[in-house]
Amino acid sequence: MVEAALRLLKLQETGDRSRLGFFTLVGLTILLLAAIALSLAVGATGVNLWHVWQYVNGQGSSLALQERVVLEAVRLPRTALAMLVGAGLAVSGAMMQGLFRNPLADPGVVGVTSGAALFAVMGIVLGGGPLLAISSALGSHFLPFMAFLGGLLNTWLLYRIATSGGQTQTATLILSGIAVGAISAALMGVLIFVADDRQLRDITFWSLGSLSGASWARVLSVLPFVFMVVAITPSVARGLDALVLGDAAAFHMGIRVQRLKRLIVLAVAAACGATVAVAGSIGFVGIIVPHLLRMIIGPSHRFLLPASALGGAVLLLVADSVARTVVAPAELPLGIITALFGAPVFLMLLLARRGSGSVL
């Protein structure tokens, strides 16, 4: 059985799918460069593609002061933040789908999103009262800190619930995530009930997701966590491929299953907590991107994980460009754009899987 499993993994990494995976990575890299140019060139001000080209080629001194300020202080950090958030969410989604052996899994199942949202709402409502000292000390970093802390605490709680005798039960982790998510939603309801009008507007805007507060400080705050989840992809790819055959088979193939689960859960918690902290709740990126790429290049995580990073960055850059231009000079929340795109695609995938006799 083990020899058959090894042959199966080798088949996944060779042949036509391997070549297709390589060309997909090349194509996504080209799309990413185009999406970066689009993100830098669109907006309410008069900076266009020609100005971006001049700036990239070292001719920034020929641009007007306003155009240089817009590029350096607004659009460049916003573009970098969109790439990091998109890559972090998509890679996290691909890892969760591989870990749970379910192509419709999402980073939210480990409690990151619900915990981050609860603590962010808590920061908005209580930041001027019981948490005033912390809010004053952290300043503009208070809300990201609260969201990040909530994501990590929820993940730690769920991991403790699902781990017994050194073994982490995947089914228990998923069901616990649903239960803790419901509790977090109820507590958020209580906080929203006692919030005033200004706080309600802040909660609504944050919950819909946005990159409008992008800055180099936020880019640097999220960079280590996204880099961590992307950097571990080569070391977890083979293990995720082996998990397709089950925990027991993966163990007999030399995979340290519990160590792999801990590493993935903690990395996903850190990356998703950081992205939710700086951009709010942005849905469907972690589901749609890995699922669509799996349909194109197959299940081998050696190609799927880096392709998901590139695809997530492309999707969020394009979505953010649309959000900034569709009602310019105003700006749509980014979560609305991703939901309008992701929800119909997700529904079509569900219907397709139902037609094949399987929904999960």
PALUMKOL-786620 format. One record per residue (C-alpha): x, y, z; residue number from 0. Coordinates in pm, whole numbers. Layout:
BEGIN
<<X,Y,Z>,NUM>
...
END
This chain:
BEGIN
<<0,0,0>,0>
<<278,240,89>,1>
<<459,166,-237>,2>
<<138,234,-430>,3>
<<96,561,-243>,4>
<<451,667,-328>,5>
<<389,590,-695>,6>
<<71,798,-679>,7>
<<258,1096,-535>,8>
<<527,1061,-799>,9>
<<264,1060,-1073>,10>
<<120,1382,-931>,11>
<<456,1556,-960>,12>
<<547,1443,-1311>,13>
<<396,1430,-1657>,14>
<<167,1679,-1823>,15>
<<38,1826,-1497>,16>
<<394,1917,-1397>,17>
<<449,2105,-1720>,18>
<<106,2265,-1690>,19>
<<186,2368,-1334>,20>
<<509,2535,-1445>,21>
<<338,2730,-1725>,22>
<<58,2826,-1488>,23>
<<312,2977,-1248>,24>
<<470,3170,-1536>,25>
<<130,3292,-1653>,26>
<<27,3399,-1304>,27>
<<355,3589,-1263>,28>
<<281,3781,-1583>,29>
<<-74,3849,-1464>,30>
<<65,3970,-1130>,31>
<<292,4223,-1301>,32>
<<-5,4347,-1507>,33>
<<-223,4368,-1193>,34>
<<48,4567,-1013>,35>
<<63,4815,-1300>,36>
<<-318,4842,-1297>,37>
<<-326,4898,-923>,38>
<<-64,5174,-942>,39>
<<-231,5346,-1237>,40>
<<-598,5363,-1133>,41>
<<-756,5590,-877>,42>
<<-917,5926,-821>,43>
<<-601,6129,-898>,44>
<<-439,6186,-1237>,45>
<<-157,5930,-1211>,46>
<<-170,5699,-1513>,47>
<<31,5413,-1664>,48>
<<278,5649,-1833>,49>
<<354,5818,-1502>,50>
<<402,5477,-1339>,51>
<<641,5376,-1619>,52>
<<841,5698,-1573>,53>
<<862,5639,-1199>,54>
<<975,5276,-1237>,55>
<<1244,5378,-1487>,56>
<<1395,5633,-1250>,57>
<<1234,5938,-1409>,58>
<<1025,6023,-1104>,59>
<<1182,6367,-1080>,60>
<<992,6466,-1396>,61>
<<658,6400,-1227>,62>
<<467,6663,-1037>,63>
<<506,6661,-658>,64>
<<144,6553,-609>,65>
<<190,6255,-843>,66>
<<505,6140,-663>,67>
<<335,6171,-324>,68>
<<33,5971,-447>,69>
<<256,5694,-582>,70>
<<497,5671,-290>,71>
<<267,5733,7>,72>
<<-67,5592,-115>,73>
<<-59,5357,-411>,74>
<<268,5171,-355>,75>
<<188,5069,5>,76>
<<-170,4988,-94>,77>
<<-51,4768,-381>,78>
<<200,4592,-157>,79>
<<-64,4537,113>,80>
<<-314,4396,-139>,81>
<<-52,4149,-265>,82>
<<35,4033,87>,83>
<<-328,3999,201>,84>
<<-431,3814,-114>,85>
<<-132,3580,-106>,86>
<<-172,3509,265>,87>
<<-544,3429,242>,88>
<<-511,3212,-70>,89>
<<-213,3008,56>,90>
<<-386,2962,390>,91>
<<-696,2840,211>,92>
<<-497,2591,3>,93>
<<-328,2455,316>,94>
<<-659,2421,501>,95>
<<-814,2239,207>,96>
<<-522,1998,196>,97>
<<-518,1949,572>,98>
<<-892,1875,595>,99>
<<-896,1686,264>,100>
<<-1186,1908,160>,101>
<<-1155,2144,-140>,102>
<<-1425,2369,6>,103>
<<-1248,2431,338>,104>
<<-1160,2784,444>,105>
<<-917,2947,691>,106>
<<-1221,3046,896>,107>
<<-1268,2687,1013>,108>
<<-981,2724,1262>,109>
<<-1148,3024,1423>,110>
<<-915,3294,1297>,111>
<<-1179,3506,1126>,112>
<<-1437,3487,1404>,113>
<<-1180,3557,1676>,114>
<<-1025,3847,1487>,115>
<<-1368,3998,1414>,116>
<<-1480,3967,1777>,117>
<<-1170,4135,1918>,118>
<<-1178,4406,1653>,119>
<<-1539,4491,1742>,120>
<<-1439,4480,2108>,121>
<<-1163,4730,2035>,122>
<<-1400,4964,1852>,123>
<<-1668,4956,2123>,124>
<<-1447,4943,2434>,125>
<<-1144,5132,2306>,126>
<<-1271,5457,2458>,127>
<<-1363,5297,2792>,128>
<<-1219,4990,2967>,129>
<<-947,4950,2705>,130>
<<-859,5319,2684>,131>
<<-509,5274,2830>,132>
<<-416,5010,2571>,133>
<<-582,5210,2292>,134>
<<-388,5524,2386>,135>
<<-59,5336,2408>,136>
<<-94,5165,2068>,137>
<<-261,5449,1878>,138>
<<-339,5352,1517>,139>
<<-204,4999,1581>,140>
<<-469,4926,1844>,141>
<<-733,4775,1612>,142>
<<-487,4556,1416>,143>
<<-340,4438,1747>,144>
<<-683,4343,1882>,145>
<<-780,4155,1566>,146>
<<-450,3968,1556>,147>
<<-477,3878,1925>,148>
<<-832,3750,1880>,149>
<<-736,3529,1587>,150>
<<-447,3372,1774>,151>
<<-645,3317,2096>,152>
<<-933,3152,1913>,153>
<<-696,2925,1724>,154>
<<-513,2827,2042>,155>
<<-845,2747,2213>,156>
<<-968,2532,1924>,157>
<<-638,2350,1899>,158>
<<-650,2268,2270>,159>
<<-1007,2139,2237>,160>
<<-925,1921,1936>,161>
<<-600,1775,2074>,162>
<<-611,1476,2307>,163>
<<-323,1244,2391>,164>
<<-97,1429,2148>,165>
<<-337,1363,1857>,166>
<<-531,1641,1682>,167>
<<-869,1527,1551>,168>
<<-953,1713,1230>,169>
<<-1329,1656,1261>,170>
<<-1327,1788,1619>,171>
<<-1130,2093,1506>,172>
<<-1389,2173,1237>,173>
<<-1691,2123,1465>,174>
<<-1526,2323,1744>,175>
<<-1461,2601,1495>,176>
<<-1830,2615,1409>,177>
<<-1928,2628,1776>,178>
<<-1670,2892,1872>,179>
<<-1766,3094,1564>,180>
<<-2130,3095,1679>,181>
<<-2025,3209,2028>,182>
<<-1808,3484,1878>,183>
<<-2101,3600,1661>,184>
<<-2328,3614,1967>,185>
<<-2074,3818,2164>,186>
<<-2032,4053,1867>,187>
<<-2410,4096,1865>,188>
<<-2398,4207,2229>,189>
<<-2121,4457,2155>,190>
<<-2303,4591,1850>,191>
<<-2619,4630,2060>,192>
<<-2443,4860,2309>,193>
<<-2242,5053,2046>,194>
<<-2324,5413,1956>,195>
<<-2382,5544,1603>,196>
<<-2018,5630,1534>,197>
<<-1900,5293,1656>,198>
<<-2165,5118,1443>,199>
<<-2033,5294,1132>,200>
<<-1678,5190,1217>,201>
<<-1786,4830,1276>,202>
<<-1977,4817,948>,203>
<<-1689,4961,746>,204>
<<-1432,4729,907>,205>
<<-1649,4418,869>,206>
<<-1683,4479,493>,207>
<<-1304,4487,442>,208>
<<-1094,4765,295>,209>
<<-736,4863,213>,210>
<<-805,5236,244>,211>
<<-586,5262,553>,212>
<<-283,5113,379>,213>
<<56,5242,490>,214>
<<412,5117,496>,215>
<<372,5052,869>,216>
<<84,4814,800>,217>
<<276,4649,519>,218>
<<567,4583,753>,219>
<<335,4457,1027>,220>
<<177,4189,807>,221>
<<486,4101,600>,222>
<<654,3860,850>,223>
<<339,3651,896>,224>
<<257,3620,526>,225>
<<623,3548,451>,226>
<<616,3272,713>,227>
<<311,3095,566>,228>
<<454,3122,213>,229>
<<805,3018,321>,230>
<<687,2687,470>,231>
<<512,2578,147>,232>
<<809,2370,18>,233>
<<834,2181,347>,234>
<<463,2100,380>,235>
<<377,2025,15>,236>
<<474,1657,22>,237>
<<302,1607,357>,238>
<<-23,1758,230>,239>
<<-7,1532,-76>,240>
<<35,1231,152>,241>
<<-259,1334,375>,242>
<<-491,1276,81>,243>
<<-447,904,155>,244>
<<-531,949,525>,245>
<<-335,1011,845>,246>
<<-228,648,888>,247>
<<-97,615,534>,248>
<<86,947,560>,249>
<<248,835,886>,250>
<<372,511,729>,251>
<<518,717,442>,252>
<<742,898,688>,253>
<<529,1211,741>,254>
<<522,1348,1096>,255>
<<148,1407,1082>,256>
<<94,1582,1416>,257>
<<391,1812,1362>,258>
<<258,1895,1014>,259>
<<-88,1976,1151>,260>
<<52,2200,1425>,261>
<<277,2384,1182>,262>
<<-2,2448,932>,263>
<<-264,2551,1188>,264>
<<-29,2795,1363>,265>
<<104,2941,1037>,266>
<<-247,2988,899>,267>
<<-364,3143,1225>,268>
<<-79,3394,1224>,269>
<<-115,3484,855>,270>
<<-495,3513,856>,271>
<<-501,3697,1186>,272>
<<-253,3951,1051>,273>
<<-438,3999,722>,274>
<<-776,4038,890>,275>
<<-616,4283,1132>,276>
<<-496,4519,858>,277>
<<-771,4473,597>,278>
<<-1083,4362,782>,279>
<<-1301,4069,680>,280>
<<-1243,3972,315>,281>
<<-1421,3655,216>,282>
<<-1394,3388,-55>,283>
<<-1027,3447,-149>,284>
<<-914,3145,54>,285>
<<-1181,2922,-103>,286>
<<-1209,3027,-466>,287>
<<-844,3074,-568>,288>
<<-708,2733,-454>,289>
<<-1018,2551,-579>,290>
<<-1000,2700,-928>,291>
<<-626,2639,-951>,292>
<<-669,2278,-837>,293>
<<-907,2227,-1129>,294>
<<-639,2356,-1368>,295>
<<-309,2216,-1242>,296>
<<-423,1923,-1029>,297>
<<-384,1840,-660>,298>
<<-5,1845,-627>,299>
<<73,2104,-360>,300>
<<422,2155,-503>,301>
<<257,2374,-767>,302>
<<-76,2450,-600>,303>
<<65,2642,-301>,304>
<<288,2889,-492>,305>
<<19,2925,-761>,306>
<<-233,3010,-488>,307>
<<-2,3282,-354>,308>
<<26,3439,-700>,309>
<<-344,3393,-779>,310>
<<-456,3543,-448>,311>
<<-236,3847,-500>,312>
<<-372,3895,-854>,313>
<<-734,3860,-741>,314>
<<-706,4110,-458>,315>
<<-513,4363,-669>,316>
<<-782,4352,-939>,317>
<<-1064,4361,-683>,318>
<<-909,4661,-508>,319>
<<-864,4842,-840>,320>
<<-1233,4787,-914>,321>
<<-1331,4902,-564>,322>
<<-1142,5230,-616>,323>
<<-1282,5310,-960>,324>
<<-1639,5182,-988>,325>
<<-1784,5468,-778>,326>
<<-1487,5711,-793>,327>
<<-1401,5937,-619>,328>
<<-1572,5730,-348>,329>
<<-1460,5375,-273>,330>
<<-1652,5050,-234>,331>
<<-1551,4818,52>,332>
<<-1325,4547,-80>,333>
<<-1526,4268,83>,334>
<<-1825,4358,-136>,335>
<<-1623,4312,-454>,336>
<<-1478,3976,-349>,337>
<<-1823,3856,-236>,338>
<<-1988,3962,-564>,339>
<<-1725,3762,-753>,340>
<<-1668,3477,-510>,341>
<<-2023,3386,-407>,342>
<<-2149,3301,-761>,343>
<<-1830,3106,-836>,344>
<<-1861,2920,-507>,345>
<<-2224,2836,-583>,346>
<<-2131,2703,-926>,347>
<<-1860,2485,-773>,348>
<<-2109,2347,-521>,349>
<<-2361,2269,-796>,350>
<<-2090,2103,-1006>,351>
<<-1983,1885,-712>,352>
<<-2346,1796,-642>,353>
<<-2379,1684,-1001>,354>
<<-2076,1457,-954>,355>
<<-2242,1296,-652>,356>
<<-2038,1478,-382>,357>
<<-2078,1811,-209>,358>
<<-1793,1782,43>,359>
END
